[in-house]
Amino acid sequence: MSAVVQEWLNLALRWAHVIAAIMWIGDSFLFMWLDSTLERPAAGRPGTATGEIWLTHSGGFYEVIKHRTLTTMPERLWWFMWQSYSTWITGILLLIVVYGLGARAMLLEADSGLSHAAGFAAVIGFLVAGFVVYEILCRIPGLRGALFGLAGLAGIAATAYVASRLFTARAAFLVTGAVLGTIMTANVARVIIPGQRRMVAATREGRPVDPAPGVKAKQRSTHNHYLTLPVLFTMLSNHFPRFYAHPRAWLVLTLMVVAGAGVKLIMNLRTRTPAFAFAGTIASLAAVAWMTAPPAPPPQVRALAAHAPVALSDARAIVELRCVTCHSVRPSHPAFSAPPNGVVLERPEQMTAYADRIVERVVETRTMPLGNLTGMTDAERATLGAWAWQQHHH
């Protein structure tokens, strides 16, 4: 596939994925807010009414009444499922375009023992395994509430840890997010919607409606709700190498999952939020801030200050050999039709302009070259990093 076609597919699918995700997450936020805000139904409401609320928006007023079950079928019943399905479908297509059809270096490090096909098969294996493990946890008697949350968090940490050992740093976060997104959509497709369909079918046939499917659907919907902010973090994480390229990136991601779920709990409960939720959320964010912004540069960066002066010609030779295949006006690498992030390193003044970023990406986080596609050696990293350090500090 040509780089131009791949870039257009990437743009179209990413755009559609974000739009669908906004709609799905918006629905989740709205309905969870409704459930936490509903008031007792007024006297005279039907026996199935469990709560009601008045809303105002865009110049109008809305009366919302929640029923546990239906006694008669309304003329029209709105369903909320395609937002979830379209988010997952566009996300899977994005995985295929970026990691299946894209360059091997997007998914695997140069020294990985896996072929490109085996690496992408491992991604699919992660999605399946994550869903299976989650379903097993949901079926364990007595594993509910906080215990289920701890078990699920351990599963996410294990997923992030293994993914960080198999895939490139950036891909590991996105694969973990795809696992969570797959679980969320599976909840909709396999539990929430089928349960609601059984309740509707009973109403249509005039049979007593069993509320149990609705209770189970609400449980899975709540799981989905608290995963929304963590999944959003994984979607955005590839722009921030200090997070995904941290030596303990799996722990960074686990702490951000705790923080994301904590923020959502605070949003839901507001003034009724227990102290431990505030404490846990703040502690998680503080731990990530400390891990990703240490008070002193890491040893490999401190060593640059003691490095002998590096001539521009030496730095240029490394950049031309290892970097400009991608970071040029017209990249020679087939995976790119334009320089990644608009960074061009063809001239000395361009190299100088990006000196601080060279230190960060080549030496500190080691996230460039992508997947070490061009085979940059440790000695070359030290030399190029020292040159960039000298430009930035003199």
C-alpha positions in Angstrom: 0.0 0.0 0.0 1.4 3.4 -1.0 2.2 5.9 1.8 -0.3 8.4 0.4 -3.2 5.9 0.5 -2.2 4.8 3.9 -2.1 8.4 5.2 -5.6 9.1 3.8 -7.0 5.9 5.4 -5.3 6.8 8.7 -6.9 10.3 8.6 -10.4 9.1 7.6 -10.5 6.3 10.1 -9.0 8.4 12.9 -11.5 11.1 12.3 -14.4 8.6 12.3 -13.0 6.9 15.4 -12.9 10.1 17.4 -16.4 11.2 16.3 -17.8 7.8 17.2 -16.0 7.8 20.6 -17.3 11.2 21.4 -20.8 10.0 20.8 -20.4 6.8 22.8 -18.6 8.5 25.8 -21.1 11.3 25.8 -24.0 8.8 26.1 -22.2 7.1 28.9 -21.6 10.3 30.8 -25.1 11.5 30.3 -26.9 8.3 31.5 -24.6 7.8 34.4 -25.2 11.4 35.4 -28.9 10.8 35.1 -28.8 7.7 37.3 -26.9 9.6 40.0 -29.2 12.6 39.9 -32.7 11.1 39.4 -35.2 12.0 42.1 -38.0 9.9 43.6 -40.9 9.6 41.2 -43.9 11.8 41.9 -47.0 10.3 43.4 -49.2 8.6 40.8 -46.4 7.6 38.5 -46.7 4.0 37.2 -45.3 1.3 39.6 -42.3 0.6 37.3 -41.0 4.2 37.5 -37.9 4.4 39.6 -36.9 8.0 39.2 -37.5 11.3 37.3 -35.8 14.6 36.5 -36.5 17.8 34.7 -33.8 19.3 32.4 -33.4 22.4 30.4 -31.2 22.8 27.3 -31.2 24.9 24.1 -34.3 26.9 25.1 -36.5 23.9 25.9 -37.5 21.7 28.9 -37.3 17.9 29.1 -39.0 15.6 31.5 -37.1 12.3 31.9 -38.7 9.3 33.7 -36.8 6.1 34.3 -38.6 2.7 34.4 -37.1 -0.5 35.6 -39.3 -2.5 33.1 -41.9 -1.8 30.5 -45.6 -2.6 31.0 -46.6 -1.7 27.5 -44.4 -1.1 24.4 -44.0 2.5 23.3 -44.5 3.4 19.7 -40.8 4.0 19.3 -37.9 2.9 21.5 -34.5 4.4 20.9 -31.4 2.1 21.3 -27.8 3.2 22.0 -25.4 0.6 20.5 -24.1 1.8 17.2 -21.9 4.5 18.8 -20.1 1.6 20.6 -19.9 -0.6 17.5 -18.7 2.1 15.2 -16.0 3.2 17.7 -14.7 -0.4 17.9 -14.9 -1.1 14.1 -13.0 2.1 13.2 -10.5 1.4 16.0 -9.8 -2.1 14.7 -9.4 -0.8 11.1 -7.0 1.8 12.5 -5.0 -1.0 14.1 -4.8 -2.8 10.8 -3.8 0.3 8.8 -1.2 1.5 11.3 0.2 -1.7 12.7 -0.8 -4.4 10.2 -0.2 -2.6 6.9 2.2 0.0 8.2 6.0 -0.4 8.7 7.2 -3.1 11.0 9.0 -0.5 13.1 5.6 1.0 14.1 4.8 -2.2 16.0 8.1 -4.0 16.8 11.6 -3.0 17.8 14.4 -3.8 15.3 15.9 -6.4 17.5 12.5 -8.2 18.2 12.5 -11.9 17.3 9.0 -11.6 15.9 8.2 -11.1 12.2 5.7 -8.4 11.3 2.9 -10.9 10.7 3.6 -12.7 14.1 3.7 -9.3 15.8 0.3 -8.3 14.5 -1.1 -11.8 15.3 0.0 -11.1 18.9 -2.0 -7.9 18.9 -5.1 -9.9 17.9 -4.2 -12.4 20.6 -4.1 -9.7 23.2 -7.7 -8.5 22.2 -9.1 -12.1 22.5 -7.2 -12.9 25.7 -8.2 -9.7 27.4 -11.9 -10.4 26.6 -11.7 -14.0 27.9 -10.0 -13.1 31.1 -12.5 -10.3 31.8 -15.4 -12.7 31.2 -13.8 -15.2 33.7 -13.5 -12.5 36.3 -17.1 -11.4 35.8 -18.3 -15.0 36.4 -16.4 -15.6 39.7 -18.9 -15.7 42.5 -18.3 -13.1 45.1 -15.9 -11.0 43.0 -17.8 -7.7 43.0 -17.3 -4.1 43.9 -13.8 -3.1 45.1 -12.5 -6.7 44.8 -13.5 -6.9 41.2 -11.9 -3.5 40.6 -8.6 -4.6 42.1 -8.6 -7.8 40.0 -9.4 -5.8 36.9 -6.6 -3.4 37.7 -4.1 -6.3 38.1 -5.2 -7.6 34.7 -4.7 -4.2 33.1 -1.2 -3.9 34.7 -0.3 -7.4 33.5 -1.5 -6.5 30.0 0.5 -3.3 29.9 3.6 -5.1 31.2 3.6 -7.9 28.7 2.7 -5.5 25.8 5.7 -3.3 26.8 8.0 -6.3 26.4 6.6 -7.4 23.0 5.8 -4.2 21.2 7.4 -0.7 20.7 6.7 1.6 23.6 4.1 3.6 21.8 2.3 0.6 20.4 2.2 -1.0 23.9 -0.1 1.7 25.3 -2.4 1.7 22.2 -2.7 -2.1 22.3 -3.6 -2.0 26.0 -6.2 0.6 25.2 -7.5 -1.6 22.3 -7.9 -4.5 24.7 -10.0 -2.3 27.1 -12.1 -0.9 24.1 -12.8 -4.5 22.9 -14.0 -5.5 26.4 -16.3 -2.4 26.5 -17.8 -3.1 23.1 -18.2 -6.8 23.9 -20.2 -5.8 27.0 -22.5 -3.9 24.8 -22.9 -6.6 22.1 -23.0 -9.6 24.3 -24.6 -8.5 27.6 -26.3 -5.1 27.5 -28.2 -5.1 24.2 -29.2 -8.9 24.4 -30.5 -8.4 27.9 -32.5 -5.4 26.9 -33.8 -7.3 23.9 -35.0 -10.1 26.1 -36.9 -7.6 28.3 -38.5 -6.0 25.3 -39.5 -9.4 23.9 -41.2 -10.3 27.1 -43.2 -7.0 27.1 -44.3 -7.6 23.5 -45.4 -11.1 24.3 -47.3 -10.1 27.4 -45.1 -12.2 29.7 -43.8 -11.0 33.1 -40.5 -9.1 32.6 -37.5 -10.5 34.4 -35.5 -7.4 35.6 -32.3 -9.5 36.1 -30.9 -8.9 32.5 -31.3 -5.1 33.2 -29.4 -5.4 36.4 -26.6 -7.3 34.7 -26.6 -4.8 31.8 -26.2 -1.9 34.3 -23.3 -3.7 35.9 -21.5 -4.0 32.6 -22.4 -0.5 31.6 -20.8 0.8 34.9 -17.6 -1.1 34.1 -17.6 0.5 30.7 -18.2 3.9 32.2 -15.1 3.8 34.5 -12.9 2.6 31.6 -13.7 5.6 29.4 -11.1 8.0 30.7 -8.3 5.4 30.9 -9.0 4.4 27.3 -9.0 8.1 26.3 -5.5 8.4 27.9 -4.2 5.5 25.8 -5.6 7.1 22.7 -3.7 10.3 23.4 -0.6 8.8 24.9 1.4 8.4 21.7 2.0 12.2 21.6 3.9 12.0 25.0 7.0 9.9 25.0 7.8 10.7 28.6 4.8 8.5 29.5 4.9 5.6 27.1 8.7 5.4 26.9 9.3 5.4 30.7 11.4 2.4 31.9 8.3 1.3 33.9 5.7 2.4 31.4 3.3 -0.4 32.5 3.2 1.2 36.0 2.7 4.7 34.5 -0.3 3.3 32.6 -1.7 1.5 35.6 -1.5 4.6 37.7 -3.2 6.6 35.0 -6.0 4.0 34.9 -6.5 4.5 38.6 -6.5 8.3 38.2 -8.9 8.2 35.3 -11.4 5.9 37.1 -11.0 8.1 40.2 -11.7 11.3 38.3 -14.9 9.7 36.9 -16.0 8.6 40.4 -15.5 12.2 41.6 -17.5 13.5 38.6 -20.4 11.1 39.4 -20.6 11.5 43.1 -19.5 15.2 43.4 -20.1 16.3 47.0 -20.7 12.8 48.1 -17.3 11.6 47.0 -15.5 9.6 49.8 -12.1 10.9 50.9 -10.3 7.8 49.7 -11.4 8.5 46.1 -9.8 12.0 46.2 -6.7 10.7 48.0 -6.2 7.8 45.5 -6.7 10.0 42.5 -4.3 12.7 43.7 -1.7 10.1 44.8 -1.8 8.4 41.4 -1.4 11.6 39.5 1.4 12.7 41.8 3.2 9.4 41.4 3.1 9.7 37.6 4.3 13.3 37.8 7.2 12.2 39.9 8.1 9.3 37.7 7.9 11.2 34.4 9.6 14.4 35.6 12.5 13.4 37.9 14.3 16.3 39.7 17.6 15.6 37.9 18.3 14.4 34.3 18.8 10.6 34.0 22.4 9.3 34.0 22.6 8.9 30.2 21.7 12.6 29.8 24.0 13.8 32.5 26.8 12.0 30.7 26.3 14.2 27.7 27.7 17.2 29.6 31.1 15.4 30.0 31.3 14.3 26.4 34.1 15.7 24.3 33.0 18.4 21.8 31.3 16.8 18.7 31.9 18.3 15.3 28.9 19.2 13.2 30.2 16.9 10.4 30.1 13.9 12.8 26.5 14.7 13.9 25.4 15.3 10.3 26.8 11.9 9.3 24.7 10.1 11.9 21.6 12.1 11.0 22.0 11.4 7.3 22.5 7.7 8.0 19.8 7.1 10.6 17.3 10.0 10.5 16.7 11.7 7.1 15.2 8.6 5.5 12.0 9.7 7.4 12.8 13.3 8.5 13.2 14.9 5.1 10.9 17.0 2.9 10.4 13.9 0.7 11.1 10.8 2.9 12.7 7.9 1.1 11.2 5.4 3.5 8.1 3.9 1.9 6.0 4.2 5.1 6.0 8.0 5.1 4.8 10.5 2.4 5.7 13.4 4.6 8.2 13.9 7.5 6.7 12.6 10.8 5.3 15.5 12.9 6.7 17.9 10.3 10.2 17.5 11.6 12.9 17.9 8.9 16.6 17.4 9.7 18.2 17.9 6.3 20.1 21.1 7.1 22.3 22.1 10.1 20.0 24.9 11.2 17.1 22.4 11.3 19.1 20.1 13.4 20.0 22.9 15.8 16.3 24.0 16.0 15.4 20.5 17.2 18.5 20.0 19.5 16.4 19.7 22.7 14.1 17.2 21.1 17.0 15.1 19.8 18.2 14.8 23.4 14.8 13.7 24.6 13.9 11.3 21.8 17.3 9.8 20.8 19.0 9.6 24.3 16.5 10.1 27.1 13.5 8.1 25.9 15.2 6.2 23.0 12.0 6.4 21.0 13.7 7.6 17.8 14.5 6.2 15.3 11.0 4.6 15.3 11.5 1.0 16.5 15.2 1.7 15.8 14.3 1.0 12.2 17.6 2.3 10.9 19.7 0.5 13.6 21.2 3.5 15.5 23.9 2.2 17.8 24.4 3.3 21.4 27.7 5.0 20.4 25.8 7.0 17.8 23.1 7.9 20.3 25.8 9.2 22.6 27.6 11.2 19.9 24.5 12.7 18.4 23.0 13.4 21.8 26.3 15.1 23.0 26.2 17.4 19.9 22.6 18.3 20.5 23.3 18.9 24.2 26.2 21.2 23.3 24.0 23.2 21.0 21.3 23.5 23.5 23.5 24.5 26.5 26.1 26.8 24.8 
